[in-house]
Amino acid sequence: MKQTLTIKGMHCTSCEGLMKDILADYGITQVSADYKKGLVTFSANGPVPLEKITAEIKAAGYTVAGVA
């Protein structure tokens, strides 16, 4: 299952790394983050706790503007 999150507030490669770290906490290893486009795309073999992930991203100071 491939999903994309639109994230507002990413402005550098460190932000991309933080997004990857947050998703890694949930066992997701296939992650692509692009701060210029404000997108984080990931694939998972099983269910993903999107509510928990988006809450953690928000707690880090970013805005989750959309889920696709």
N, CA, C and O atoms as CSV, one atom per row, in Angstrom:
chain,resi,resn,atom,element,x,y,z
A,1,MET,N,N,0.844,-1.169,0.000
A,1,MET,CA,C,0.000,0.000,0.000
A,1,MET,C,C,0.899,1.245,0.000
A,1,MET,O,O,1.703,1.434,0.912
A,2,LYS,N,N,0.759,2.075,-1.009
A,2,LYS,CA,C,1.550,3.291,-1.130
A,2,LYS,C,C,0.679,4.487,-0.755
A,2,LYS,O,O,-0.458,4.608,-1.210
A,3,GLN,N,N,1.233,5.374,0.085
A,3,GLN,CA,C,0.501,6.559,0.504
A,3,GLN,C,C,1.406,7.771,0.435
A,3,GLN,O,O,2.626,7.668,0.566
A,4,THR,N,N,0.786,8.922,0.226
A,4,THR,CA,C,1.524,10.181,0.180
A,4,THR,C,C,0.886,11.164,1.144
A,4,THR,O,O,-0.334,11.326,1.177
A,5,LEU,N,N,1.733,11.815,1.925
A,5,LEU,CA,C,1.296,12.867,2.825
A,5,LEU,C,C,1.823,14.190,2.298
A,5,LEU,O,O,2.977,14.279,1.879
A,6,THR,N,N,0.990,15.207,2.317
A,6,THR,CA,C,1.419,16.563,2.003
A,6,THR,C,C,1.738,17.239,3.330
A,6,THR,O,O,0.882,17.355,4.208
A,7,ILE,N,N,2.984,17.682,3.460
A,7,ILE,CA,C,3.463,18.249,4.719
A,7,ILE,C,C,3.859,19.702,4.494
A,7,ILE,O,O,4.653,20.002,3.603
A,8,LYS,N,N,3.314,20.590,5.288
A,8,LYS,CA,C,3.713,21.996,5.235
A,8,LYS,C,C,4.706,22.259,6.360
A,8,LYS,O,O,4.545,21.772,7.479
A,9,GLY,N,N,5.735,23.039,6.039
A,9,GLY,CA,C,6.718,23.410,7.050
A,9,GLY,C,C,8.076,22.770,6.855
A,9,GLY,O,O,9.024,23.128,7.555
A,10,MET,N,N,8.202,21.828,5.919
A,10,MET,CA,C,9.521,21.259,5.640
A,10,MET,C,C,10.301,22.264,4.802
A,10,MET,O,O,9.786,22.781,3.811
A,11,HIS,N,N,11.548,22.543,5.197
A,11,HIS,CA,C,12.322,23.525,4.460
A,11,HIS,C,C,13.769,23.116,4.190
A,11,HIS,O,O,14.547,23.917,3.671
A,12,CYS,N,N,14.144,21.866,4.539
A,12,CYS,CA,C,15.523,21.441,4.300
A,12,CYS,C,C,15.622,19.911,4.345
A,12,CYS,O,O,14.646,19.217,4.634
A,13,THR,N,N,16.810,19.412,4.057
A,13,THR,CA,C,17.011,17.968,4.059
A,13,THR,C,C,16.910,17.384,5.470
A,13,THR,O,O,16.591,16.205,5.627
A,14,SER,N,N,17.173,18.185,6.481
A,14,SER,CA,C,17.004,17.697,7.860
A,14,SER,C,C,15.534,17.400,8.143
A,14,SER,O,O,15.211,16.453,8.860
A,15,CYS,N,N,14.650,18.213,7.576
A,15,CYS,CA,C,13.211,17.965,7.720
A,15,CYS,C,C,12.841,16.638,7.059
A,15,CYS,O,O,12.044,15.868,7.595
A,16,GLU,N,N,13.428,16.381,5.892
A,16,GLU,CA,C,13.183,15.111,5.212
A,16,GLU,C,C,13.629,13.948,6.099
A,16,GLU,O,O,12.922,12.949,6.233
A,17,GLY,N,N,14.805,14.091,6.699
A,17,GLY,CA,C,15.312,13.045,7.583
A,17,GLY,C,C,14.419,12.808,8.776
A,17,GLY,O,O,14.227,11.667,9.198
A,18,LEU,N,N,13.873,13.878,9.323
A,18,LEU,CA,C,12.972,13.740,10.466
A,18,LEU,C,C,11.715,12.973,10.066
A,18,LEU,O,O,11.239,12.128,10.824
A,19,MET,N,N,11.176,13.258,8.886
A,19,MET,CA,C,9.988,12.535,8.412
A,19,MET,C,C,10.298,11.046,8.279
A,19,MET,O,O,9.486,10.198,8.651
A,20,LYS,N,N,11.474,10.736,7.747
A,20,LYS,CA,C,11.886,9.335,7.600
A,20,LYS,C,C,12.026,8.673,8.966
A,20,LYS,O,O,11.624,7.524,9.148
A,21,ASP,N,N,12.599,9.403,9.930
A,21,ASP,CA,C,12.751,8.863,11.287
A,21,ASP,C,C,11.399,8.602,11.937
A,21,ASP,O,O,11.206,7.572,12.584
A,22,ILE,N,N,10.470,9.528,11.767
A,22,ILE,CA,C,9.133,9.351,12.354
A,22,ILE,C,C,8.474,8.100,11.785
A,22,ILE,O,O,7.918,7.299,12.536
A,23,LEU,N,N,8.530,7.923,10.474
A,23,LEU,CA,C,7.909,6.755,9.856
A,23,LEU,C,C,8.644,5.470,10.218
A,23,LEU,O,O,8.020,4.414,10.330
A,24,ALA,N,N,9.958,5.545,10.401
A,24,ALA,CA,C,10.726,4.358,10.797
A,24,ALA,C,C,10.289,3.860,12.167
A,24,ALA,O,O,10.362,2.663,12.445
A,25,ASP,N,N,9.831,4.782,13.034
A,25,ASP,CA,C,9.333,4.385,14.352
A,25,ASP,C,C,8.141,3.438,14.245
A,25,ASP,O,O,7.838,2.705,15.186
A,26,TYR,N,N,7.475,3.457,13.105
A,26,TYR,CA,C,6.309,2.599,12.885
A,26,TYR,C,C,6.630,1.426,11.967
A,26,TYR,O,O,5.726,0.769,11.450
A,27,GLY,N,N,7.917,1.165,11.766
A,27,GLY,CA,C,8.343,0.020,10.980
A,27,GLY,C,C,8.285,0.221,9.478
A,27,GLY,O,O,8.411,-0.742,8.722
A,28,ILE,N,N,8.100,1.438,9.038
A,28,ILE,CA,C,8.026,1.714,7.606
A,28,ILE,C,C,9.430,2.058,7.120
A,28,ILE,O,O,10.059,2.984,7.630
A,29,THR,N,N,9.917,1.313,6.137
A,29,THR,CA,C,11.284,1.509,5.667
A,29,THR,C,C,11.361,2.087,4.262
A,29,THR,O,O,12.405,2.616,3.880
A,30,GLN,N,N,10.308,2.005,3.498
A,30,GLN,CA,C,10.312,2.532,2.130
A,30,GLN,C,C,9.701,3.929,2.146
A,30,GLN,O,O,8.495,4.097,1.963
A,31,VAL,N,N,10.556,4.931,2.369
A,31,VAL,CA,C,10.084,6.308,2.526
A,31,VAL,C,C,10.844,7.219,1.580
A,31,VAL,O,O,12.062,7.113,1.437
A,32,SER,N,N,10.116,8.109,0.941
A,32,SER,CA,C,10.715,9.150,0.119
A,32,SER,C,C,10.144,10.482,0.592
A,32,SER,O,O,8.927,10.659,0.646
A,33,ALA,N,N,11.029,11.416,0.935
A,33,ALA,CA,C,10.584,12.737,1.386
A,33,ALA,C,C,11.195,13.797,0.481
A,33,ALA,O,O,12.369,13.715,0.117
A,34,ASP,N,N,10.394,14.787,0.123
A,34,ASP,CA,C,10.852,15.874,-0.738
A,34,ASP,C,C,10.383,17.190,-0.131
A,34,ASP,O,O,9.213,17.555,-0.242
A,35,TYR,N,N,11.310,17.898,0.511
A,35,TYR,CA,C,10.917,19.138,1.188
A,35,TYR,C,C,10.507,20.223,0.199
A,35,TYR,O,O,9.675,21.069,0.526
A,36,LYS,N,N,11.076,20.213,-1.005
A,36,LYS,CA,C,10.739,21.234,-2.000
A,36,LYS,C,C,9.289,21.111,-2.455
A,36,LYS,O,O,8.617,22.113,-2.699
A,37,LYS,N,N,8.813,19.867,-2.567
A,37,LYS,CA,C,7.430,19.623,-2.982
A,37,LYS,C,C,6.495,19.497,-1.786
A,37,LYS,O,O,5.276,19.571,-1.938
A,38,GLY,N,N,7.062,19.308,-0.595
A,38,GLY,CA,C,6.249,19.135,0.597
A,38,GLY,C,C,5.540,17.794,0.630
A,38,GLY,O,O,4.410,17.689,1.106
A,39,LEU,N,N,6.219,16.757,0.115
A,39,LEU,CA,C,5.597,15.439,0.038
A,39,LEU,C,C,6.432,14.385,0.751
A,39,LEU,O,O,7.662,14.405,0.715
A,40,VAL,N,N,5.730,13.468,1.396
A,40,VAL,CA,C,6.345,12.281,1.975
A,40,VAL,C,C,5.548,11.098,1.441
A,40,VAL,O,O,4.343,10.995,1.667
A,41,THR,N,N,6.233,10.211,0.734
A,41,THR,CA,C,5.587,9.029,0.165
A,41,THR,C,C,6.183,7.796,0.823
A,41,THR,O,O,7.396,7.715,1.016
A,42,PHE,N,N,5.338,6.841,1.165
A,42,PHE,CA,C,5.829,5.624,1.806
A,42,PHE,C,C,4.984,4.435,1.404
A,42,PHE,O,O,3.833,4.575,0.989
A,43,SER,N,N,5.578,3.261,1.536
A,43,SER,CA,C,4.884,2.003,1.257
A,43,SER,C,C,4.976,1.128,2.497
A,43,SER,O,O,5.979,1.137,3.211
A,44,ALA,N,N,3.923,0.381,2.739
A,44,ALA,CA,C,3.892,-0.531,3.879
A,44,ALA,C,C,3.177,-1.806,3.472
A,44,ALA,O,O,2.276,-1.785,2.634
A,45,ASN,N,N,3.582,-2.905,4.067
A,45,ASN,CA,C,2.970,-4.191,3.762
A,45,ASN,C,C,1.702,-4.438,4.561
A,45,ASN,O,O,0.907,-5.308,4.208
A,46,GLY,N,N,1.508,-3.696,5.618
A,46,GLY,CA,C,0.354,-3.892,6.473
A,46,GLY,C,C,-0.303,-2.580,6.820
A,46,GLY,O,O,0.005,-1.546,6.227
A,47,PRO,N,N,-1.201,-2.618,7.774
A,47,PRO,CA,C,-1.901,-1.402,8.186
A,47,PRO,C,C,-0.940,-0.378,8.802
A,47,PRO,O,O,0.025,-0.729,9.481
A,48,VAL,N,N,-1.235,0.885,8.542
A,48,VAL,CA,C,-0.410,1.983,9.030
A,48,VAL,C,C,-1.278,2.869,9.915
A,48,VAL,O,O,-2.361,3.282,9.499
A,49,PRO,N,N,-0.818,3.169,11.137
A,49,PRO,CA,C,-1.607,4.012,12.045
A,49,PRO,C,C,-1.492,5.498,11.669
A,49,PRO,O,O,-0.776,6.257,12.324
A,50,LEU,N,N,-2.200,5.900,10.614
A,50,LEU,CA,C,-2.083,7.270,10.107
A,50,LEU,C,C,-2.379,8.330,11.157
A,50,LEU,O,O,-1.726,9.373,11.182
A,51,GLU,N,N,-3.349,8.080,12.019
A,51,GLU,CA,C,-3.674,9.066,13.060
A,51,GLU,C,C,-2.480,9.298,13.973
A,51,GLU,O,O,-2.188,10.440,14.331
A,52,LYS,N,N,-1.786,8.232,14.355
A,52,LYS,CA,C,-0.622,8.367,15.233
A,52,LYS,C,C,0.528,9.042,14.503
A,52,LYS,O,O,1.223,9.885,15.069
A,53,ILE,N,N,0.726,8.669,13.243
A,53,ILE,CA,C,1.807,9.262,12.463
A,53,ILE,C,C,1.571,10.756,12.269
A,53,ILE,O,O,2.477,11.562,12.480
A,54,THR,N,N,0.361,11.125,11.870
A,54,THR,CA,C,0.077,12.547,11.654
A,54,THR,C,C,0.165,13.331,12.962
A,54,THR,O,O,0.595,14.484,12.957
A,55,ALA,N,N,-0.231,12.730,14.070
A,55,ALA,CA,C,-0.119,13.404,15.371
A,55,ALA,C,C,1.347,13.643,15.718
A,55,ALA,O,O,1.698,14.699,16.245
A,56,GLU,N,N,2.198,12.672,15.427
A,56,GLU,CA,C,3.621,12.832,15.725
A,56,GLU,C,C,4.257,13.891,14.822
A,56,GLU,O,O,5.109,14.659,15.271
A,57,ILE,N,N,3.848,13.933,13.558
A,57,ILE,CA,C,4.357,14.954,12.634
A,57,ILE,C,C,3.924,16.338,13.109
A,57,ILE,O,O,4.717,17.280,13.085
A,58,LYS,N,N,2.682,16.462,13.538
A,58,LYS,CA,C,2.189,17.742,14.055
A,58,LYS,C,C,2.930,18.141,15.323
A,58,LYS,O,O,3.249,19.315,15.515
A,59,ALA,N,N,3.205,17.170,16.188
A,59,ALA,CA,C,3.931,17.454,17.429
A,59,ALA,C,C,5.351,17.936,17.145
A,59,ALA,O,O,5.944,18.645,17.958
A,60,ALA,N,N,5.895,17.548,15.988
A,60,ALA,CA,C,7.235,17.988,15.598
A,60,ALA,C,C,7.228,19.389,14.990
A,60,ALA,O,O,8.282,19.932,14.661
A,61,GLY,N,N,6.031,19.977,14.841
A,61,GLY,CA,C,5.940,21.350,14.371
A,61,GLY,C,C,5.539,21.525,12.916
A,61,GLY,O,O,5.619,22.630,12.378
A,62,TYR,N,N,5.111,20.453,12.280
A,62,TYR,CA,C,4.714,20.505,10.877
A,62,TYR,C,C,3.195,20.389,10.760
A,62,TYR,O,O,2.517,20.040,11.725
A,63,THR,N,N,2.678,20.679,9.592
A,63,THR,CA,C,1.252,20.557,9.327
A,63,THR,C,C,1.042,19.490,8.270
A,63,THR,O,O,1.662,19.531,7.207
A,64,VAL,N,N,0.178,18.544,8.554
A,64,VAL,CA,C,-0.190,17.540,7.563
A,64,VAL,C,C,-1.377,18.115,6.802
A,64,VAL,O,O,-2.488,18.186,7.325
A,65,ALA,N,N,-1.128,18.526,5.559
A,65,ALA,CA,C,-2.121,19.220,4.767
A,65,ALA,C,C,-2.994,18.273,3.943
A,65,ALA,O,O,-4.035,18.675,3.424
A,66,GLY,N,N,-2.571,17.030,3.826
A,66,GLY,CA,C,-3.376,16.093,3.047
A,66,GLY,C,C,-2.806,14.694,3.066
A,66,GLY,O,O,-1.611,14.495,3.282
A,67,VAL,N,N,-3.678,13.729,2.839
A,67,VAL,CA,C,-3.293,12.317,2.749
A,67,VAL,C,C,-3.867,11.791,1.452
A,67,VAL,O,O,-5.056,11.947,1.174
A,68,ALA,N,N,-3.006,11.164,0.657
A,68,ALA,CA,C,-3.467,10.589,-0.608
A,68,ALA,C,C,-3.178,9.108,-0.641
A,68,ALA,O,O,-3.492,8.440,-1.627
